[in-house]
Amino acid sequence: MRKAVIVVISAVFAFSSCCDKGKNVEENVIVKKDTCNVSGSEYQTGATLWFQKSAEAKAIYYQTFNLAKKVLDEKLKKEKFKLRKKKPKAIIADVDETVLNNSPYNARLISEGKHFEKESWSKWVNEKTAKALPGSVEFMNYAKEKGVEVFYVSNRSVENIEPTLENLKNEKFPFADKNHLLFKDQTSDKTERRDSVLKNYDVIMFLGDNLRDFDEIFKYKNNAARNDSVVKYKDLFGTEFIIFPNPMYGEWEKTIYKGDFSKSDTEKYKMRIDALDKI
């Protein structure tokens, strides 16, 4: 009988200890949540998985390039009826997340718990392994067949021109030469580089995943102002401006952090939560 009592008491004690342990674990989880003890890039995991794995992402790229093809055909058809001397036709396209897929670089940052930095980005670019996004190579070669040149205006550094050229060639993009690549030297403002093309070409359309790929009227202010600008110029989307989805990074994210990516992970986590529309 005494032995049985001891067993019961031991069992109760063990159960009690287990419950206390569970309570402590729960409290620790709460503490971790409150102090944002998670990877600073964890929130990007869903965005990168969607970009890499969802059939919807692929469908949107095909859909958008199909639209661009129709716009191209319509504009070229109209030009046949103009008697004035015409400039040669061109398209201005961004590179990253418009024609080349850099999501593996983003995935590496997430898995290593790191953030974007010039050194790791340059290393990725020099691997020259970024794959063409769905429909991009076909569309660019279609434009070439129609006598339309493509200029790749990118905010990749001028130091990255050579590996990018090789990457574009490997993926069978047309106009992969130094005359058609205009990369960042001093400023991320693409206006001067775009204007250098507009001076000699009739630019039919602009392709990009960031609003500043089209015009500096969309330059970082705040997301409300950027959204207002989109409404103001809504008739240009799908006719002059062809935009692609990029949930991983961009000017929109910059506005969340008020232009300061140097903030701590905890601060950025809180700013993301605060920025959500809850009603």
Contacts in CASP RR format, 6 or more apart in sequence:
PFRMAT RR
TARGET T0000
AUTHOR 0000-0000-0000
METHOD contacts of the structure
MODEL  1
MRKAVIVVISAVFAFSSCCDKGKNVEENVIVKKDTCNVSGSEYQTGATLW
FQKSAEAKAIYYQTFNLAKKVLDEKLKKEKFKLRKKKPKAIIADVDETVL
NNSPYNARLISEGKHFEKESWSKWVNEKTAKALPGSVEFMNYAKEKGVEV
FYVSNRSVENIEPTLENLKNEKFPFADKNHLLFKDQTSDKTERRDSVLKN
YDVIMFLGDNLRDFDEIFKYKNNAARNDSVVKYKDLFGTEFIIFPNPMYG
EWEKTIYKGDFSKSDTEKYKMRIDALDKI
31 37 0 8 1.000
32 38 0 8 1.000
35 266 0 8 1.000
36 265 0 8 1.000
36 266 0 8 1.000
36 269 0 8 1.000
36 270 0 8 1.000
38 265 0 8 1.000
38 269 0 8 1.000
39 110 0 8 1.000
39 113 0 8 1.000
39 265 0 8 1.000
40 113 0 8 1.000
40 115 0 8 1.000
40 265 0 8 1.000
40 268 0 8 1.000
40 269 0 8 1.000
41 109 0 8 1.000
41 110 0 8 1.000
41 113 0 8 1.000
41 114 0 8 1.000
41 115 0 8 1.000
42 110 0 8 1.000
43 269 0 8 1.000
43 272 0 8 1.000
44 106 0 8 1.000
44 109 0 8 1.000
44 110 0 8 1.000
44 248 0 8 1.000
44 249 0 8 1.000
45 110 0 8 1.000
47 247 0 8 1.000
47 248 0 8 1.000
48 103 0 8 1.000
48 106 0 8 1.000
48 107 0 8 1.000
48 110 0 8 1.000
48 248 0 8 1.000
50 56 0 8 1.000
50 57 0 8 1.000
50 247 0 8 1.000
51 57 0 8 1.000
51 103 0 8 1.000
51 245 0 8 1.000
51 246 0 8 1.000
51 247 0 8 1.000
51 248 0 8 1.000
52 103 0 8 1.000
52 107 0 8 1.000
57 245 0 8 1.000
58 134 0 8 1.000
60 244 0 8 1.000
60 245 0 8 1.000
61 133 0 8 1.000
61 134 0 8 1.000
61 135 0 8 1.000
61 136 0 8 1.000
61 244 0 8 1.000
62 134 0 8 1.000
62 135 0 8 1.000
64 242 0 8 1.000
64 243 0 8 1.000
64 244 0 8 1.000
65 134 0 8 1.000
65 135 0 8 1.000
65 136 0 8 1.000
65 138 0 8 1.000
65 139 0 8 1.000
67 238 0 8 1.000
67 242 0 8 1.000
68 139 0 8 1.000
68 205 0 8 1.000
68 207 0 8 1.000
68 242 0 8 1.000
69 139 0 8 1.000
69 142 0 8 1.000
71 204 0 8 1.000
71 205 0 8 1.000
71 238 0 8 1.000
71 239 0 8 1.000
71 242 0 8 1.000
72 91 0 8 1.000
72 142 0 8 1.000
72 143 0 8 1.000
72 146 0 8 1.000
72 148 0 8 1.000
72 204 0 8 1.000
72 205 0 8 1.000
73 146 0 8 1.000
75 204 0 8 1.000
75 205 0 8 1.000
76 89 0 8 1.000
76 146 0 8 1.000
76 148 0 8 1.000
76 204 0 8 1.000
79 86 0 8 1.000
79 89 0 8 1.000
86 202 0 8 1.000
87 200 0 8 1.000
87 201 0 8 1.000
87 202 0 8 1.000
88 147 0 8 1.000
88 149 0 8 1.000
88 200 0 8 1.000
88 201 0 8 1.000
88 202 0 8 1.000
89 146 0 8 1.000
89 147 0 8 1.000
89 148 0 8 1.000
89 149 0 8 1.000
89 201 0 8 1.000
89 202 0 8 1.000
89 203 0 8 1.000
89 204 0 8 1.000
90 148 0 8 1.000
90 149 0 8 1.000
90 150 0 8 1.000
90 151 0 8 1.000
90 197 0 8 1.000
90 201 0 8 1.000
90 202 0 8 1.000
90 203 0 8 1.000
90 204 0 8 1.000
91 140 0 8 1.000
91 143 0 8 1.000
91 148 0 8 1.000
91 149 0 8 1.000
91 150 0 8 1.000
91 151 0 8 1.000
91 203 0 8 1.000
91 204 0 8 1.000
91 205 0 8 1.000
91 206 0 8 1.000
91 207 0 8 1.000
92 150 0 8 1.000
92 151 0 8 1.000
92 153 0 8 1.000
92 194 0 8 1.000
92 197 0 8 1.000
92 203 0 8 1.000
92 205 0 8 1.000
92 206 0 8 1.000
92 207 0 8 1.000
93 99 0 8 1.000
93 140 0 8 1.000
93 150 0 8 1.000
93 151 0 8 1.000
93 152 0 8 1.000
93 153 0 8 1.000
93 206 0 8 1.000
93 207 0 8 1.000
93 208 0 8 1.000
94 152 0 8 1.000
94 153 0 8 1.000
94 154 0 8 1.000
94 207 0 8 1.000
94 208 0 8 1.000
94 209 0 8 1.000
94 210 0 8 1.000
94 213 0 8 1.000
95 152 0 8 1.000
95 154 0 8 1.000
95 156 0 8 1.000
95 164 0 8 1.000
96 102 0 8 1.000
96 154 0 8 1.000
96 155 0 8 1.000
96 156 0 8 1.000
96 209 0 8 1.000
97 103 0 8 1.000
97 133 0 8 1.000
97 208 0 8 1.000
97 209 0 8 1.000
97 244 0 8 1.000
97 246 0 8 1.000
97 248 0 8 1.000
98 133 0 8 1.000
98 136 0 8 1.000
98 207 0 8 1.000
98 208 0 8 1.000
98 209 0 8 1.000
98 213 0 8 1.000
98 244 0 8 1.000
99 132 0 8 1.000
99 133 0 8 1.000
99 136 0 8 1.000
99 137 0 8 1.000
99 140 0 8 1.000
99 152 0 8 1.000
99 168 0 8 1.000
99 173 0 8 1.000
99 207 0 8 1.000
100 130 0 8 1.000
100 131 0 8 1.000
100 132 0 8 1.000
100 133 0 8 1.000
100 136 0 8 1.000
100 167 0 8 1.000
100 168 0 8 1.000
100 171 0 8 1.000
101 130 0 8 1.000
101 131 0 8 1.000
101 132 0 8 1.000
101 133 0 8 1.000
102 124 0 8 1.000
102 130 0 8 1.000
103 248 0 8 1.000
104 124 0 8 1.000
104 129 0 8 1.000
104 130 0 8 1.000
105 120 0 8 1.000
105 121 0 8 1.000
105 124 0 8 1.000
106 248 0 8 1.000
106 249 0 8 1.000
108 114 0 8 1.000
108 120 0 8 1.000
108 124 0 8 1.000
109 115 0 8 1.000
109 116 0 8 1.000
109 120 0 8 1.000
114 120 0 8 1.000
115 261 0 8 1.000
116 249 0 8 1.000
116 261 0 8 1.000
122 157 0 8 1.000
122 159 0 8 1.000
122 160 0 8 1.000
124 130 0 8 1.000
125 156 0 8 1.000
125 160 0 8 1.000
125 163 0 8 1.000
125 164 0 8 1.000
125 167 0 8 1.000
126 160 0 8 1.000
126 163 0 8 1.000
127 163 0 8 1.000
128 163 0 8 1.000
128 164 0 8 1.000
128 166 0 8 1.000
128 167 0 8 1.000
128 170 0 8 1.000
129 167 0 8 1.000
130 167 0 8 1.000
130 171 0 8 1.000
131 171 0 8 1.000
132 171 0 8 1.000
132 172 0 8 1.000
132 173 0 8 1.000
133 244 0 8 1.000
136 173 0 8 1.000
137 171 0 8 1.000
137 172 0 8 1.000
137 173 0 8 1.000
140 150 0 8 1.000
140 173 0 8 1.000
140 174 0 8 1.000
140 175 0 8 1.000
141 172 0 8 1.000
141 173 0 8 1.000
141 174 0 8 1.000
143 149 0 8 1.000
143 150 0 8 1.000
143 174 0 8 1.000
144 150 0 8 1.000
144 174 0 8 1.000
144 175 0 8 1.000
148 204 0 8 1.000
149 175 0 8 1.000
149 180 0 8 1.000
149 201 0 8 1.000
150 173 0 8 1.000
150 174 0 8 1.000
150 175 0 8 1.000
150 180 0 8 1.000
151 175 0 8 1.000
151 180 0 8 1.000
151 181 0 8 1.000
151 182 0 8 1.000
151 197 0 8 1.000
151 201 0 8 1.000
152 168 0 8 1.000
152 175 0 8 1.000
152 180 0 8 1.000
152 181 0 8 1.000
152 182 0 8 1.000
153 182 0 8 1.000
153 190 0 8 1.000
153 193 0 8 1.000
153 194 0 8 1.000
153 197 0 8 1.000
153 213 0 8 1.000
154 164 0 8 1.000
154 181 0 8 1.000
154 182 0 8 1.000
154 183 0 8 1.000
154 184 0 8 1.000
155 183 0 8 1.000
155 184 0 8 1.000
155 188 0 8 1.000
155 190 0 8 1.000
156 164 0 8 1.000
156 183 0 8 1.000
156 184 0 8 1.000
157 183 0 8 1.000
157 184 0 8 1.000
157 185 0 8 1.000
158 183 0 8 1.000
158 184 0 8 1.000
158 185 0 8 1.000
160 183 0 8 1.000
161 178 0 8 1.000
161 181 0 8 1.000
161 183 0 8 1.000
164 181 0 8 1.000
164 183 0 8 1.000
165 176 0 8 1.000
165 177 0 8 1.000
165 178 0 8 1.000
165 181 0 8 1.000
168 176 0 8 1.000
169 176 0 8 1.000
182 190 0 8 1.000
182 193 0 8 1.000
182 196 0 8 1.000
182 197 0 8 1.000
188 212 0 8 1.000
189 212 0 8 1.000
189 216 0 8 1.000
189 219 0 8 1.000
190 212 0 8 1.000
190 213 0 8 1.000
190 216 0 8 1.000
191 215 0 8 1.000
191 216 0 8 1.000
194 203 0 8 1.000
194 206 0 8 1.000
197 203 0 8 1.000
205 239 0 8 1.000
205 240 0 8 1.000
205 241 0 8 1.000
205 242 0 8 1.000
206 213 0 8 1.000
206 214 0 8 1.000
206 240 0 8 1.000
206 241 0 8 1.000
206 242 0 8 1.000
207 213 0 8 1.000
207 242 0 8 1.000
207 243 0 8 1.000
207 244 0 8 1.000
208 214 0 8 1.000
208 242 0 8 1.000
208 243 0 8 1.000
208 244 0 8 1.000
209 243 0 8 1.000
209 244 0 8 1.000
209 245 0 8 1.000
209 246 0 8 1.000
209 250 0 8 1.000
210 246 0 8 1.000
210 250 0 8 1.000
210 251 0 8 1.000
211 218 0 8 1.000
211 226 0 8 1.000
211 229 0 8 1.000
211 230 0 8 1.000
211 243 0 8 1.000
211 251 0 8 1.000
212 218 0 8 1.000
212 219 0 8 1.000
212 220 0 8 1.000
212 251 0 8 1.000
214 236 0 8 1.000
214 240 0 8 1.000
214 241 0 8 1.000
214 243 0 8 1.000
217 229 0 8 1.000
217 233 0 8 1.000
218 226 0 8 1.000
218 229 0 8 1.000
218 230 0 8 1.000
218 251 0 8 1.000
219 251 0 8 1.000
220 226 0 8 1.000
220 251 0 8 1.000
220 254 0 8 1.000
220 255 0 8 1.000
220 259 0 8 1.000
221 255 0 8 1.000
222 255 0 8 1.000
223 252 0 8 1.000
223 255 0 8 1.000
223 256 0 8 1.000
223 275 0 8 1.000
226 251 0 8 1.000
226 252 0 8 1.000
226 255 0 8 1.000
230 237 0 8 1.000
233 241 0 8 1.000
237 243 0 8 1.000
254 261 0 8 1.000
256 268 0 8 1.000
256 271 0 8 1.000
256 272 0 8 1.000
256 275 0 8 1.000
257 263 0 8 1.000
257 268 0 8 1.000
257 271 0 8 1.000
258 271 0 8 1.000
263 271 0 8 1.000
END
